[in-house]
Amino acid sequence: MTLRVGLTGGIGSGKSTVLAMLAQLGATAIDADAISRGTTAAGGAAIAEIARVFGAGFITPEGALHRERMREHTFTDPQARKQLEAIIHPLVGAESARQVEAALAAGAKCIVFDIPLLVESGRWRQQVDRVLVVDCSVETQVARVMQRSGLKADEVRAIIAAQATREQRLAAADVVVCNEHLSLEELANEVKQAALGFGL
């Protein structure tokens, strides 16, 4: 029996770091974000349809999605965001399913799905056995994202406001890793404890 774990957390919570640590402990990591980025990279499976629906102006000269232009467009136009999701989500779903099949065939003990919008999407809850939330304060999220991305505090807060609240995520959690003021070593120990419960 392969355990399916949904991993989520707000921007800047350290979710990607936790995913990498779980993979080191033997979990099969399925990163929907990385798959999504692959579909919109140069030569990606979504590019032709994005160009058809939105126009060539949303494709860079290298043949990838013009992320900044699309982000601005979908931020102000919810309908455009729906159109973009309708192109990308089925491709991500198909590739995720392919990776799951490969993991099951290889006898994986635990598959961890990195799902930024697990709480918001609603549909994921039925597809996983456990939900692991990486949690930290909003202040910590803002500080981390500003440091790594160069965004201003109010821009980061706007992104956070568009995501599920910390309370909503914690309410959905079966397991919580609190990533507040921890060294990488301390975080690794927390993740190890959680991983024991996943049979790793």
Contact map, one row per residue, 1 for C-alpha under 8 A:
11100000000000000000000000000000000000000000000000000000000000000000000000000000000000000000000000000000000010000000000000000000000000000000000000000000000000000000000000000000000000000000000000000000
11110000000000000000000000000000000000000000000000000000000000000000000000000000000000000000000000000001001111100000000000000000000000000000000000000000000000000000000000000000000000000000000000000000
11111000000000000000000000000000000000000000000000000000000000000000000000000000000000000000000000000000000011100000000000000001100000000000000000000000000000000000000000000000000000000000000000000100
01111100000000000000000000000000000000000000000000000000000000000000000000000000000000000000000000000000000001111000000000000011110000000000000000000000000000000000000000000000000000000000000000000000
00111110000000000000000000000000000000000000000000000000000000000000000000000000000000000000000000000000000001111000000000000001111100000000000000000000000000000000000000000000000000000000000000000000
00011111000000000000000000000000000000000000000000000000000000000000000000000000000000000000000000000000000000011110010000011001111100000000000000000000000000000000000000000000000000000000000000000000
00001111100000100010000000000000000000000000000000000000000000000000000000000000000000000000000000000000000000011111010000000000001111000000000000000000000000000000000000000000000000000000000000000000
00000111110000100000000000000000000000000000000000000000000000000000000000000000000000000000000000000000000000000111110000000000001111000000000000000000000000000000000000000000000000000000000000000000
00000011111011100000000000000000000000000000000000000000000000000000000000000000000000000000000000000000000000000001000000000000000011100000000000000000000000000000000010000000000000000000000000000000
00000001111110100000000000000000000000000000000000000000000000000000000000000000000000000000000000000000000000000001000000000000000001100000100000000000000000010011010000000000000000000000000000000000
00000000111111000000000000000000000000000000000000000000000000000000000000000000000000000000000000000000000000000000000000000000000000000000100010000000000000110000000000000000000000000000000000000000
00000000011111100000000000000000000000000000000000000000000000000000000000000000000000000000000000000000000000000000000000000000000000000001110110000000000000000000000000000000000000000000000000000000
00000000111111100000000000000000000000000000000000000000000000000000000000000000000000000000000000000000000000000000000000000000000001110001100000000000000000000000000000000000001000000000000000000000
00000000101111111100000000000000000000000000000000000000000000000000000000000000000000000000000000000000000000000000000000000000000001000000000000000000000000000000000000000000001000000000000000000000
00000011110111111110000000000000000000000000000000000000000000000000000000000000000000000000000000000000000000000100000000000000000001000000000000000000000000000000000000000000000000000000000000000000
00000000000001111111000000000000000000000000000000000000000000000000000000000000000000000000000000000000000000000100000000000000000000000000000000000000000000000000000000000000000000000000000000000000
00000000000001111111100000000000000000000000000000000000000000000000000000000000000000000000000000000000000000000000000000000000000000000000000000000000000000000000000000000000000000000000000000000000
00000000000001111111110000000000000000000000000000000000000000000000000000000000000000000000000000000000000000000000000000000000000001000000000000000000000000000000000000000000000000000011001000000000
00000010000000111111111000001000000000000000000000000000000000000000000000000000000000000000000000000000000000010100000000000000000000000000000000000000000000000000000000000000000000000000000000000000
00000000000000011111111100001000000000000000000000000000000000000000000000000000000000000000000000000000000000000000000000000000000000000000000000000000000000000000000000000000000000000000000000000000
00000000000000001111111110000000000000000000000000000000000000000000000000000000000000000000000000000000000000000000000000000000000000000000000000000000000000000000000000000000000000000001001000000000
00000000000000000111111111101000000000000000000000000000000000000000000000000000000000000000000000000000000000010000000000000000000000000000000000000000000000000000000000000000000000000000001100100000
00000000000000000011111111111000000000000000000000000000000000000000000000000000000000000000000000000000000000000000000000000000000000000000000000000000000000000000000000000000000000000000000000000000
00000000000000000001111111100000000000000000000000000000000000000000000000000000000000000000000000000000000000000000000000000000000000000000000000000000000000000000000000000000000000000000000000000000
00000000000000000000111111100000000000000000000000000000000000000000000000000000000000000000000000000000000000000000000000000000000000000000000000000000000000000000000000000000000000000000000100100001
00000000000000000000011111110000000000000000000000000000000000000000000000000000000000000000000000000000000011000000000000000000000000000000000000000000000000000000000000000000000000000000000000000001
00000000000000000000011111111000000000000000000000000000000000000000000000000000000000000000000000000000000111110000000000000000000000000000000000000000000000000000000000000000000000000000000000000001
00000000000000000000001001111100000000000000000000000000000000000000000000000000000000000000000000000010000101110000000000000000000000000000000000000000000000000000000000000000000000000000000000000000
00000000000000000011011000111110000000000000000000000000000000000000000000000000000000000000000000000000000000111100000000000000000000000000000000000000000000000000000000000000000000000000000000000000
00000000000000000000000000011111000000000000000000000000000000000000000000000000000000000000000100110000000000111100000000000000000000000000000000000000000000000000000000000000000000000000000000000000
00000000000000000000000000001111111000000000000000000000000000000000000000000000000000000000000000000000000000001110000000000000000000000000000000000000000000000000000000000000000000000000000000000000
00000000000000000000000000000111111100000000000000000000000000000000000000000000000000000001000100000000000000001110000000000000000000000000000000000000000000000000000000000000000000000000000000000000
00000000000000000000000000000011111110000000000000000000000000000000000000000000000000000000000000000000000000000111000000000000000000000000000000000000000000000000000000000000000000000000000000000000
00000000000000000000000000000011111111000000000000000000000000000000000000000000000000000000000000000000000000000000000000000000000000000000000000000000000000000000000000000000000000000000000000000000
00000000000000000000000000000011111111100000000000000000000000000000000000000000000000000001001100000000000000000000000000000000000000000000000000000000000000000000000000000000000000000000000000000000
00000000000000000000000000000001111111110000000000000000000000000000000000000000000000011011000000000000000000000000000000000000000000000000000000000000000000000000000000000000000000000000000000000000
00000000000000000000000000000000111111111000000000000000000000000000000000000000000000000000000000000000000000000000000000000000000000000000000000000000000000000000000000000000000000000000000000000000
00000000000000000000000000000000011111111001100000000000000000000000000000000000000000000000000000000000000000000000000000000000000000000000000000000000000000000000000000000000000000000000000000000000
00000000000000000000000000000000001111111011111000000000000000000000000000000000000000010011000000000000000000000000000000000000000000000000000000000000000000000000000000000000000000000000000000000000
00000000000000000000000000000000000111111111111000000000000000011000000000000000000000000000000000000000000000000000000000000000000000000000000000000000000000000000000000000000000000000000000000000000
00000000000000000000000000000000000011111111001000000000000000111000000000000000000000000000000000000000000000000000000000000000000000000000000000000000000000000000000000000000000000000000000000000000
00000000000000000000000000000000000000011111001000000000000001111000000000000000000000000000000000000000000000000000000000000000000000000000000000000000000000000000000000000000000000000000000000000000
00000000000000000000000000000000000000111111101000000000000000110000000000000000000000000000000000000000000000000000000000000000000000000000000000000000000000000000000000000000000000000000000000000000
00000000000000000000000000000000000001111111111000000000000000010000000000000000000000000000000000000000000000000000000000000000000000000000000000000000000000000000000000000000000000000000000000000000
00000000000000000000000000000000000001110011111100000000000000000000000000000000000000000010000000000000000000000000000000000000000000000000000000000000000000000000000000000000000000000000000000000000
00000000000000000000000000000000000000110001111111000000000000000000000000000000000000110010000000000000000000000000000000000000000000000000000000000000000000000000000000000000000000000000000000000000
00000000000000000000000000000000000000111111111111100000001000111000000000000000000000000000000000000000000000000000000000000000000000000000000000000000000000000000000000000000000000000000000000000000
00000000000000000000000000000000000000000000111111110000000000000000000000000000000000000000000000000000000000000000000000000000000000000000000000000000000000000000000000000000000000000000000000000000
00000000000000000000000000000000000000000000011111111000000000000000000000000000000000100000000000000000000000000000000000000000000000000000000000000000000000000000000000000000000000000000000000000000
00000000000000000000000000000000000000000000011111111110010000001000000000000000000100100000000000000000000000000000000000000000000000000000000000000000000000000000000000000000000000000000000000000000
00000000000000000000000000000000000000000000001111111111111000000000000000000000000000000000000000000000000000000000000000000000000000000000000000000000000000000000000000000000000000000000000000000000
00000000000000000000000000000000000000000000000111111111000000000000000000000000000000000000000000000000000000000000000000000000000000000000000000000000000000000000000000000000000000000000000000000000
00000000000000000000000000000000000000000000000011111110000000000000000000000000000000000000000000000000000000000000000000000000000000000000000000000000000000000000000000000000000000000000000000000000
00000000000000000000000000000000000000000000000001111111110000000000000000000000000000000000000000000000000000000000000000000000000000000000000000000000000000000000000000000000000000000000000000000000
00000000000000000000000000000000000000000000000001111111111000000000000000000000000000000000000000000000000000000000000000000000000000000000000000000000000000000000000000000000000000000000000000000000
00000000000000000000000000000000000000000000000000110111111000000000000000000000000000000000000000000000000000000000000000000000000000000000000000000000000000000000000000000000000000000000000000000000
00000000000000000000000000000000000000000000000000100111111100000100000000000000000000000000000000000000000000000000000000000000000000000000000000000000000000000000000000000000000000000000000000000000
00000000000000000000000000000000000000000000000001100111111100001110110000000000000000000000000000000000000000000000000000000000000000000000000000000000000000000000000000000000000000000000000000000000
00000000000000000000000000000000000000000000001000100011111111111100000000000000000000000000000000000000000000000000000000000000000000000000000000000000000000000000000000000000000000000000000000000000
00000000000000000000000000000000000000000000000000000000111111111100000000000000000000000000000000000000000000000000000000000000000000000000000000000000000000000000000000000000000000000000000000000000
00000000000000000000000000000000000000000000000000000000001111110000000000000000000000000000000000000000000000000000000000000000000000000000000000000000000000000000000000000000000000000000000000000000
00000000000000000000000000000000000000000100000000000000001111110000000000000000000000000000000000000000000000000000000000000000000000000000000000000000000000000000000000000000000000000000000000000000
00000000000000000000000000000000000000001110001000000000001111111000000000000000000000000000000000000000000000000000000000000000000000000000000000000000000000000000000000000000000000000000000000000000
00000000000000000000000000000000000000011111001000000000001111111100000000000000000000000000000000000000000000000000000000000000000000000000000000000000000000000000000000000000000000000000000000000000
00000000000000000000000000000000000000011100001001000000011100111110010000000000000000000000000000000000000000000000000000000000000000000000000000000000000000000000000000000000000000000000000000000000
00000000000000000000000000000000000000000000000000000000111100011111110000000000000000000000000000000000000000000000000000000000000000000000000000000000000000000000000000000000000000000000000000000000
00000000000000000000000000000000000000000000000000000000010000001111111000000000000000000000000000000000000000000000000000000000000000000000000000000000000000000000000000000000000000000000000000000000
00000000000000000000000000000000000000000000000000000000000000000111111100000000000000000000000000000000000000000000000000000000000000000000000000000000000000000000000000000000000000000000000000000000
00000000000000000000000000000000000000000000000000000000010000000111111110000000000000000000000000000000000000000000000000000000000000000000000000000000000000000000000000000000000000000000000000000000
00000000000000000000000000000000000000000000000000000000010000001111111111000000000000000000000000000000000000000000000000000000000000000000000000000000000000000000000000000000000000000000000000000000
00000000000000000000000000000000000000000000000000000000000000000011111111100000000000000000000000000000000000000000000000000000000000000000000000000000000000000000000000000000000000000000000000000000
00000000000000000000000000000000000000000000000000000000000000000001111111110000000000000000000000000000000000000000000000000000000000000000000000000000000000000000000000000000000000000000000000000000
00000000000000000000000000000000000000000000000000000000000000000000111111111001000000000000000000000000000000000000000000000000000000000000000000000000000000000000000000000000000000000000000000000000
00000000000000000000000000000000000000000000000000000000000000000000011111111111100000000000000000000000000000000000000000000000000000000000000000000000000000000000000000000000000000000000000000000000
00000000000000000000000000000000000000000000000000000000000000000000001111111100100000000000000000000000000000000000000000000000000000000000000000000000000000000000000000000000000000000000000000000000
00000000000000000000000000000000000000000000000000000000000000000000000111111100000000000000000000000000000000000000000000000000000000000000000000000000000000000000000000000000000000000000000000000000
00000000000000000000000000000000000000000000000000000000000000000000000011111111100000000000000000000000000000000000000000000000000000000000000000000000000000000000000000000000000000000000000000000000
00000000000000000000000000000000000000000000000000000000000000000000000001111111110000000000000000000000000000000000000000000000000000000000000000000000000000000000000000000000000000000000000000000000
00000000000000000000000000000000000000000000000000000000000000000000000001001111111000000000000000000000000000000000000000000000000000000000000000000000000000000000000000000000000000000000000000000000
00000000000000000000000000000000000000000000000000000000000000000000000011001111111100000000000000000000000000000000000000000000000000000000000000000000000000000000000000000000000000000000000000000000
00000000000000000000000000000000000000000000000000000000000000000000000001101111111110000000000000000000000000000000000000000000000000000000000000000000000000000000000000000000000000000000000000000000
00000000000000000000000000000000000000000000000000000000000000000000000000000111111111000000000000000000000000000000000000000000000000000000000000000000000000000000000000000000000000000000000000000000
00000000000000000000000000000000000000000000000000000000000000000000000000000011111111100000000000000000000000000000000000000000000000000000000000000000000000000000000000000000000000000000000000000000
00000000000000000000000000000000000000000000000001000000000000000000000000000001111111110000000000000000000000000000000000000000000000000000000000000000000000000000000000000000000000000000000000000000
00000000000000000000000000000000000000000000000000000000000000000000000000000000111111111000000000000000000000000000000000000000000000000000000000000000000000000000000000000000000000000000000000000000
00000000000000000000000000000000000000000000000000000000000000000000000000000000011111111100000000000000000000000000000000000000000000000000000000000000000000000000000000000000000000000000000000000000
00000000000000000000000000000000000000000000010011000000000000000000000000000000001111111110000000000000000000000000000000000000000000000000000000000000000000000000000000000000000000000000000000000000
00000000000000000000000000000000000100100000010000000000000000000000000000000000000111111111000000000000000000000000000000000000000000000000000000000000000000000000000000000000000000000000000000000000
00000000000000000000000000000000000100000000000000000000000000000000000000000000000011111111100000000000000000000000000000000000000000000000000000000000000000000000000000000000000000000000000000000000
00000000000000000000000000000000000000000000000000000000000000000000000000000000000001111111110000000000000000000000000000000000000000000000000000000000000000000000000000000000000000000000000000000000
00000000000000000000000000000000000100100000110000000000000000000000000000000000000000111111111000000000000000000000000000000000000000000000000000000000000000000000000000000000000000000000000000000000
00000000000000000000000000000001001100100000000000000000000000000000000000000000000000011111111100000000000000000000000000000000000000000000000000000000000000000000000000000000000000000000000000000000
00000000000000000000000000000000000000000000000000000000000000000000000000000000000000001111111110000000000000000000000000000000000000000000000000000000000000000000000000000000000000000000000000000000
00000000000000000000000000000000000000000000000000000000000000000000000000000000000000000111111111000000000000000000000000000000000000000000000000000000000000000000000000000000000000000000000000000000
00000000000000000000000000000000001000000000000000000000000000000000000000000000000000000011111111100000000000000000000000000000000000000000000000000000000000000000000000000000000000000000000000000000
00000000000000000000000000000101001000000000000000000000000000000000000000000000000000000001111111110000000000000000000000000000000000000000000000000000000000000000000000000000000000000000000000000000
00000000000000000000000000000000000000000000000000000000000000000000000000000000000000000000111111111000000000000000000000000000000000000000000000000000000000000000000000000000000000000000000000000000
00000000000000000000000000000000000000000000000000000000000000000000000000000000000000000000011111111100000000000000000000000000000000000000000000000000000000000000000000000000000000000000000000000000
00000000000000000000000000000100000000000000000000000000000000000000000000000000000000000000001111111110000000000000000000000000000000000000000000000000000000000000000000000000000000000000000000000000
00000000000000000000000000000100000000000000000000000000000000000000000000000000000000000000000111111111000000100000000000000000000000000000000000000000000000000000000000000000000000000000000000000000
00000000000000000000000000000000000000000000000000000000000000000000000000000000000000000000000011111111100000000000000000000000000000000000000000000000000000000000000000000000000000000000000000000000
00000000000000000000000000000000000000000000000000000000000000000000000000000000000000000000000001111111110000000000000000000000000000000000000000000000000000000000000000000000000000000000000000000000
00000000000000000000000000010000000000000000000000000000000000000000000000000000000000000000000000111111111100100000000000000000000000000000000000000000000000000000000000000000000000000000000000000000
01000000000000000000000000000000000000000000000000000000000000000000000000000000000000000000000000011111111100000000000000000000000000000000000000000000000000000000000000000000000000000000000000000000
00000000000000000000000000000000000000000000000000000000000000000000000000000000000000000000000000001111111100000000000000000000000000000000000000000000000000000000000000000000000000000000000000000000
00000000000000000000000000000000000000000000000000000000000000000000000000000000000000000000000000000111111100000000000000000000000000000000000000000000000000000000000000000000000000000000000000000000
01000000000000000000000000000000000000000000000000000000000000000000000000000000000000000000000000000011111110000000000000000000000000000000000000000000000000000000000000000000000000000000000000000000
01000000000000000000000000110000000000000000000000000000000000000000000000000000000000000000000000000011111111100000000000000000000000000000000000000000000000000000000000000000000000000000000000000000
11100000000000000000000001100000000000000000000000000000000000000000000000000000000000000000000000000000001111100000000000000000000000000000000000000000000000000000000000000000000000000000000000000011
01111000000000000000000001110000000000000000000000000000000000000000000000000000000000000000000000000000000111110000000000000000000000000000000000000000000000000000000000000000000000000000000000000111
01111000000000000000000000111100000000000000000000000000000000000000000000000000000000000000000000010010000111111000000000000000000000000000000000000000000000000000000000000000000000000000000000000000
00011110000000000010010000111100000000000000000000000000000000000000000000000000000000000000000000000000000001111100000000000000000000000000000000000000000000000000000000000000000000000000000000000000
00011110000000000000000000001111000000000000000000000000000000000000000000000000000000000000000000000000000000111110000000000000000000000000000000000000000000000000000000000000000000000000000000000000
00000111000000110010000000001111100000000000000000000000000000000000000000000000000000000000000000000000000000011111000000000000000000000000000000000000000000000000000000000000000000000000000000000000
00000111000000000000000000000011100000000000000000000000000000000000000000000000000000000000000000000000000000001111110000000000000000000000000000000000000000000000000000000000000000000000000000000000
00000011110000000000000000000000100000000000000000000000000000000000000000000000000000000000000000000000000000000111110000000000000000000000000000000000000000000000000000000000000000000000000000000000
00000001000000000000000000000000000000000000000000000000000000000000000000000000000000000000000000000000000000000011111110000000000000000000000000000000000000000011000000000000000000000000000000000000
00000111000000000000000000000000000000000000000000000000000000000000000000000000000000000000000000000000000000000011111111111000000000000000000000000000000000000000000000000000000000000000000000000000
00000000000000000000000000000000000000000000000000000000000000000000000000000000000000000000000000000000000000000000111111011000000000000000000000000000000000000001000110010000000000000000000000000000
00000000000000000000000000000000000000000000000000000000000000000000000000000000000000000000000000000000000000000000111111000000000000000000000000000000000000000011000000000000000000000000000000000000
00000000000000000000000000000000000000000000000000000000000000000000000000000000000000000000000000000000000000000000111111110000000000000000000000000000000000000000000000000000000000000000000000000000
00000000000000000000000000000000000000000000000000000000000000000000000000000000000000000000000000000000000000000000011111111000000000000000000000000000000000000000000000000000000000000000000000000000
00000000000000000000000000000000000000000000000000000000000000000000000000000000000000000000000000000000000000000000010011111110000000000000000000000000000000000000000000000000000000000000000000000000
00000100000000000000000000000000000000000000000000000000000000000000000000000000000000000000000000000000000000000000011011111111000000000000000000000000000000000000000000000000000000000000000000000000
00000100000000000000000000000000000000000000000000000000000000000000000000000000000000000000000000000000000000000000011001111111001000000000000000000000000000000000000000000000000000000000000000000000
00000000000000000000000000000000000000000000000000000000000000000000000000000000000000000000000000000000000000000000000000111111100000000000000000000000000000000000000000000000000000000000000000000000
00010000000000000000000000000000000000000000000000000000000000000000000000000000000000000000000000000000000000000000000000111111100000000000000000000000000000000000000000000000000000000000000000000000
00111100000000000000000000000000000000000000000000000000000000000000000000000000000000000000000000000000000000000000000000011111111000000000000000000000000000000000000000000000000000000000000000000000
00111100000000000000000000000000000000000000000000000000000000000000000000000000000000000000000000000000000000000000000000000111111000000000000000000000000000000000000000000000000000000000000000000000
00011100000000000000000000000000000000000000000000000000000000000000000000000000000000000000000000000000000000000000000000000001111100000000000000000000000000000000000000001110000000000000000000000000
00001111000000000000000000000000000000000000000000000000000000000000000000000000000000000000000000000000000000000000000000001001111110000000000000000000000000000000000000011110000000000000000000000000
00001111000000000000000000000000000000000000000000000000000000000000000000000000000000000000000000000000000000000000000000000000011111000000000000000000000000000000000000001111100000000000000000000000
00000011100000000000000000000000000000000000000000000000000000000000000000000000000000000000000000000000000000000000000000000000001111100000000000000000000000000000000011001111100000000000000000000000
00000011110011100100000000000000000000000000000000000000000000000000000000000000000000000000000000000000000000000000000000000000000111110000000000000000000000000000000000000001111000000000000000000000
00000000110010000000000000000000000000000000000000000000000000000000000000000000000000000000000000000000000000000000000000000000000011111000000000000000000000000000010001000001111100000000000000000000
00000000000010000000000000000000000000000000000000000000000000000000000000000000000000000000000000000000000000000000000000000000000001111101100000000000000000000000000000000000011100000000000000000000
00000000000000000000000000000000000000000000000000000000000000000000000000000000000000000000000000000000000000000000000000000000000000111111100000000000000000000000000000000000000100000000000000000000
00000000000000000000000000000000000000000000000000000000000000000000000000000000000000000000000000000000000000000000000000000000000000011111110000000000000000010000000000000000000000000000000000000000
00000000000000000000000000000000000000000000000000000000000000000000000000000000000000000000000000000000000000000000000000000000000000001111111000000000000000000000000000000000000000000000000000000000
00000000000110000000000000000000000000000000000000000000000000000000000000000000000000000000000000000000000000000000000000000000000000011111111100000000000000000000000000000000000100000000000000000000
00000000011110000000000000000000000000000000000000000000000000000000000000000000000000000000000000000000000000000000000000000000000000011111111110000000000000000000000000000000000000000000000000000000
00000000000100000000000000000000000000000000000000000000000000000000000000000000000000000000000000000000000000000000000000000000000000000111111111000000100110000000000000000000000000000000000000000000
00000000000000000000000000000000000000000000000000000000000000000000000000000000000000000000000000000000000000000000000000000000000000000011111111100000100000000000000000000000000000000000000000000000
00000000000100000000000000000000000000000000000000000000000000000000000000000000000000000000000000000000000000000000000000000000000000000001111111110000000000000000000000000000000000000000000000000000
00000000001100000000000000000000000000000000000000000000000000000000000000000000000000000000000000000000000000000000000000000000000000000000111111111110000100000000000000000000000000000000000000000000
00000000000000000000000000000000000000000000000000000000000000000000000000000000000000000000000000000000000000000000000000000000000000000000011111111111100100000000000000000000000000000000000000000000
00000000000000000000000000000000000000000000000000000000000000000000000000000000000000000000000000000000000000000000000000000000000000000000001111111100000000000000000000000000000000000000000000000000
00000000000000000000000000000000000000000000000000000000000000000000000000000000000000000000000000000000000000000000000000000000000000000000000111111100000000000000000000000000000000000000000000000000
00000000000000000000000000000000000000000000000000000000000000000000000000000000000000000000000000000000000000000000000000000000000000000000000011111110000000000000000000000000000000000000000000000000
00000000000000000000000000000000000000000000000000000000000000000000000000000000000000000000000000000000000000000000000000000000000000000000000011111111000000000000000000000000000000000000000000000000
00000000000000000000000000000000000000000000000000000000000000000000000000000000000000000000000000000000000000000000000000000000000000000000000011001111101100000000000000000000000000000000000000000000
00000000000000000000000000000000000000000000000000000000000000000000000000000000000000000000000000000000000000000000000000000000000000000000000001000111111100000000000000000000000000000000000000000000
00000000000000000000000000000000000000000000000000000000000000000000000000000000000000000000000000000000000000000000000000000000000000000000011001000011111110000000000000000000000000000000000000000000
00000000000000000000000000000000000000000000000000000000000000000000000000000000000000000000000000000000000000000000000000000000000000000000000000000001111111000000000000000000000000000000000000000000
00000000000000000000000000000000000000000000000000000000000000000000000000000000000000000000000000000000000000000000000000000000000000000000000000000011111111100000000000000000000000000000000000000000
00000000000000000000000000000000000000000000000000000000000000000000000000000000000000000000000000000000000000000000000000000000000000000000010011000011111111110000000000000000000000000000000000000000
00000000000000000000000000000000000000000000000000000000000000000000000000000000000000000000000000000000000000000000000000000000000000000000010000000000111111111000000000000000000000000000000000000000
00000000000000000000000000000000000000000000000000000000000000000000000000000000000000000000000000000000000000000000000000000000000000000000000000000000011111111100000000000000000000000000000000000000
00000000001000000000000000000000000000000000000000000000000000000000000000000000000000000000000000000000000000000000000000000000000000000000000000000000001111111110000000000000000000000000000000000000
00000000011000000000000000000000000000000000000000000000000000000000000000000000000000000000000000000000000000000000000000000000000000000100000000000000000111111111100000000000000000000000000000000000
00000000000000000000000000000000000000000000000000000000000000000000000000000000000000000000000000000000000000000000000000000000000000000000000000000000000011111111100000000000000000000000000000000000
00000000000000000000000000000000000000000000000000000000000000000000000000000000000000000000000000000000000000000000000000000000000000000000000000000000000001111111000000000000000000000000000000000000
00000000010000000000000000000000000000000000000000000000000000000000000000000000000000000000000000000000000000000000100100000000000000000000000000000000000000111111100000000000000000000000000000000000
00000000010000000000000000000000000000000000000000000000000000000000000000000000000000000000000000000000000000000000101100000000000000000000000000000000000000011111110110000000000000000000000000000000
00000000000000000000000000000000000000000000000000000000000000000000000000000000000000000000000000000000000000000000000000000000000000000000000000000000000000011011111110000000000000000000000000000000
00000000010000000000000000000000000000000000000000000000000000000000000000000000000000000000000000000000000000000000000000000000000000100000000000000000000000000001111111000000000000000000000000000000
00000000000000000000000000000000000000000000000000000000000000000000000000000000000000000000000000000000000000000000000000000000000000000000000000000000000000000000111111100000000000000000000000000000
00000000000000000000000000000000000000000000000000000000000000000000000000000000000000000000000000000000000000000000001000000000000000000000000000000000000000000001111111110000000000000000000000000000
00000000100000000000000000000000000000000000000000000000000000000000000000000000000000000000000000000000000000000000001000000000000010000000000000000000000000000001111111111000000000000000000000000000
00000000000000000000000000000000000000000000000000000000000000000000000000000000000000000000000000000000000000000000000000000000000010100000000000000000000000000000011111111001000000000000000000000000
00000000000000000000000000000000000000000000000000000000000000000000000000000000000000000000000000000000000000000000000000000000000000000000000000000000000000000000001111111000000000000000000000000000
00000000000000000000000000000000000000000000000000000000000000000000000000000000000000000000000000000000000000000000001000000000001000000000000000000000000000000000000111111100000000000000000000000000
00000000000000000000000000000000000000000000000000000000000000000000000000000000000000000000000000000000000000000000000000000000011110000000000000000000000000000000000011111111000000000000000000000000
00000000000000000000000000000000000000000000000000000000000000000000000000000000000000000000000000000000000000000000000000000000011110000000000000000000000000000000000000011111000000000000000000000000
00000000000000000000000000000000000000000000000000000000000000000000000000000000000000000000000000000000000000000000000000000000011110000000000000000000000000000000000000001111100000000000000001000000
00000000000000000000000000000000000000000000000000000000000000000000000000000000000000000000000000000000000000000000000000000000000111100000000000000000000000000000000001001111110000000000000000000000
00000000000000000000000000000000000000000000000000000000000000000000000000000000000000000000000000000000000000000000000000000000000111100000000000000000000000000000000000000011111000000000011001000000
00000000000000000000000000000000000000000000000000000000000000000000000000000000000000000000000000000000000000000000000000000000000001110000000000000000000000000000000000000001111100000000000000000000
00000000000011000000000000000000000000000000000000000000000000000000000000000000000000000000000000000000000000000000000000000000000001110000000000000000000000000000000000000000111111000010000000000000
00000000000000000000000000000000000000000000000000000000000000000000000000000000000000000000000000000000000000000000000000000000000000111001000000000000000000000000000000000000011111000000000000000000
00000000000000000000000000000000000000000000000000000000000000000000000000000000000000000000000000000000000000000000000000000000000000000000000000000000000000000000000000000000001111100000000000000000
00000000000000000000000000000000000000000000000000000000000000000000000000000000000000000000000000000000000000000000000000000000000000000000000000000000000000000000000000000000001111111110000000000000
00000000000000000000000000000000000000000000000000000000000000000000000000000000000000000000000000000000000000000000000000000000000000000000000000000000000000000000000000000000000011111110000000000000
00000000000000000000000000000000000000000000000000000000000000000000000000000000000000000000000000000000000000000000000000000000000000000000000000000000000000000000000000000000000001111111000000000000
00000000000000000000000000000000000000000000000000000000000000000000000000000000000000000000000000000000000000000000000000000000000000000000000000000000000000000000000000000000000001111111100000000000
00000000000000000000000000000000000000000000000000000000000000000000000000000000000000000000000000000000000000000000000000000000000000000000000000000000000000000000000000000000000001111111110000000000
00000000000000000100000000000000000000000000000000000000000000000000000000000000000000000000000000000000000000000000000000000000000000000000000000000000000000000000000000000000001001111111111000000000
00000000000000000100100000000000000000000000000000000000000000000000000000000000000000000000000000000000000000000000000000000000000000000000000000000000000000000000000000000000000000011111111100000000
00000000000000000000000000000000000000000000000000000000000000000000000000000000000000000000000000000000000000000000000000000000000000000000000000000000000000000000000000000000000000001111111110000000
00000000000000000000000000000000000000000000000000000000000000000000000000000000000000000000000000000000000000000000000000000000000000000000000000000000000000000000000000000000100000000111111111000000
00000000000000000100110000000000000000000000000000000000000000000000000000000000000000000000000000000000000000000000000000000000000000000000000000000000000000000000000000000000100000000011111111100000
00000000000000000000010010000000000000000000000000000000000000000000000000000000000000000000000000000000000000000000000000000000000000000000000000000000000000000000000000000000000000000001111111110000
00000000000000000000000000000000000000000000000000000000000000000000000000000000000000000000000000000000000000000000000000000000000000000000000000000000000000000000000000000000000000000000111111111000
00000000000000000000000000000000000000000000000000000000000000000000000000000000000000000000000000000000000000000000000000000000000000000000000000000000000000000000000000000010100000000000011111111100
00000000000000000000010010000000000000000000000000000000000000000000000000000000000000000000000000000000000000000000000000000000000000000000000000000000000000000000000000000000000000000000001111111111
00000000000000000000000000000000000000000000000000000000000000000000000000000000000000000000000000000000000000000000000000000000000000000000000000000000000000000000000000000000000000000000000111111111
00000000000000000000000000000000000000000000000000000000000000000000000000000000000000000000000000000000000000000000000000000000000000000000000000000000000000000000000000000000000000000000000011111111
00100000000000000000000000000000000000000000000000000000000000000000000000000000000000000000000000000000000001000000000000000000000000000000000000000000000000000000000000000000000000000000000001111111
00000000000000000000000000000000000000000000000000000000000000000000000000000000000000000000000000000000000011000000000000000000000000000000000000000000000000000000000000000000000000000000000000111111
00000000000000000000000011100000000000000000000000000000000000000000000000000000000000000000000000000000000011000000000000000000000000000000000000000000000000000000000000000000000000000000000000111111
